[in-house]
């Protein structure tokens, strides 16, 4: 019991020093990347197919997208919620794939 207590106290006393040495300067912290990850937009789902969705949406000022109807690829990790069909209103999260191309990083039913 005493060894466990000493071990835990020692690990807690070293934790602040370890955290102080973490260097995040190499990570991309540009506002564009962070902003795109948080943008949500209402859209109408027009069609589903082949790893993409066709959507109609109004302007998305945060990322400079204008009103349009277009096919947008879904990121590999994205699947449509059960029960969503063409004609339904959705909330989509536009983002960028690993190649920097526009893609949808999340979809949920609106309302």
C-alpha positions as CSV (number, residue, x, y, z in Angstrom):
1,X,0.0,0.0,0.0
2,X,2.8,2.4,0.9
3,X,4.6,1.7,-2.4
4,X,1.4,2.5,-4.4
5,X,0.9,5.7,-2.5
6,X,4.5,6.8,-3.0
7,X,4.3,5.8,-6.7
8,X,1.1,7.9,-7.2
9,X,2.6,10.9,-5.4
10,X,5.8,10.7,-7.5
11,X,3.8,10.5,-10.8
12,X,1.7,13.5,-9.8
13,X,4.7,15.6,-8.9
14,X,6.3,14.9,-12.3
15,X,3.2,15.6,-14.4
16,X,3.5,19.4,-14.4
17,X,7.1,19.2,-15.6
18,X,6.1,16.8,-18.4
19,X,3.2,19.0,-19.5
20,X,5.4,22.1,-19.5
21,X,7.7,20.4,-22.0
22,X,5.0,19.7,-24.6
23,X,5.6,21.6,-27.8
24,X,2.7,22.1,-30.2
25,X,4.4,24.7,-32.4
26,X,4.6,22.2,-35.3
27,X,0.9,21.7,-35.4
28,X,-1.3,23.6,-37.9
29,X,-3.3,26.0,-35.9
30,X,-4.6,28.2,-38.7
31,X,-8.0,29.8,-38.2
32,X,-9.2,28.4,-41.5
33,X,-8.7,24.8,-40.4
34,X,-10.3,25.3,-37.0
35,X,-13.2,27.3,-38.5
36,X,-14.0,24.8,-41.2
37,X,-14.2,22.0,-38.6
38,X,-16.9,23.9,-36.7
39,X,-19.1,25.2,-39.5
40,X,-22.6,23.7,-39.7
41,X,-25.0,24.5,-42.6
42,X,-28.6,23.7,-43.3
43,X,-29.1,22.0,-46.6
44,X,-31.6,19.9,-48.6
45,X,-30.4,16.4,-49.4
46,X,-31.2,15.9,-53.1
47,X,-29.5,12.6,-53.9
48,X,-27.3,9.9,-52.3
49,X,-24.7,7.9,-54.2
50,X,-21.2,6.6,-54.6
51,X,-19.6,8.2,-51.5
52,X,-21.1,11.6,-52.1
53,X,-24.3,13.4,-51.6
54,X,-26.0,16.0,-53.8
55,X,-27.2,18.9,-51.7
56,X,-28.8,22.4,-52.1
57,X,-27.8,25.0,-49.6
58,X,-27.7,28.7,-49.1
59,X,-24.5,30.8,-48.7
60,X,-22.0,29.6,-46.1
61,X,-20.2,32.8,-45.3
62,X,-17.7,31.3,-42.8
63,X,-16.0,29.3,-45.6
64,X,-16.9,31.4,-48.7
65,X,-19.4,28.9,-50.3
66,X,-22.2,30.5,-52.2
67,X,-25.8,29.3,-52.8
68,X,-25.6,26.2,-55.0
69,X,-26.8,22.6,-55.7
70,X,-23.8,20.3,-56.1
71,X,-22.4,16.8,-55.4
72,X,-20.1,16.9,-52.4
73,X,-18.0,13.8,-51.4
74,X,-18.4,12.4,-47.9
75,X,-15.2,11.9,-45.9
76,X,-14.4,8.2,-45.5
77,X,-15.5,8.2,-41.8
78,X,-18.9,9.7,-42.6
79,X,-22.1,7.7,-42.9
80,X,-25.6,9.1,-43.3
81,X,-27.9,8.6,-40.3
82,X,-30.6,5.9,-40.7
83,X,-33.8,7.1,-42.3
84,X,-32.4,10.1,-44.2
85,X,-33.7,10.2,-47.7
86,X,-33.6,12.6,-50.7
87,X,-35.8,15.6,-50.0
88,X,-35.0,15.7,-46.3
89,X,-33.5,18.7,-44.6
90,X,-30.0,18.0,-43.1
91,X,-27.3,19.8,-41.2
92,X,-24.0,19.2,-42.8
93,X,-20.5,20.0,-41.7
94,X,-18.3,21.1,-44.6
95,X,-14.6,20.5,-44.3
96,X,-11.5,19.4,-46.2
97,X,-10.3,15.9,-46.9
98,X,-6.7,14.8,-46.6
99,X,-5.9,16.2,-50.0
100,X,-7.4,19.6,-49.1
101,X,-10.5,19.1,-51.3
102,X,-13.9,20.2,-50.1
103,X,-15.8,17.3,-48.5
104,X,-18.6,16.7,-45.9
105,X,-17.2,15.8,-42.5
106,X,-20.6,15.1,-40.8
107,X,-24.3,14.9,-41.5
108,X,-27.3,14.9,-39.2
109,X,-31.0,15.3,-39.8
110,X,-32.3,18.8,-39.2
111,X,-35.2,19.5,-36.9
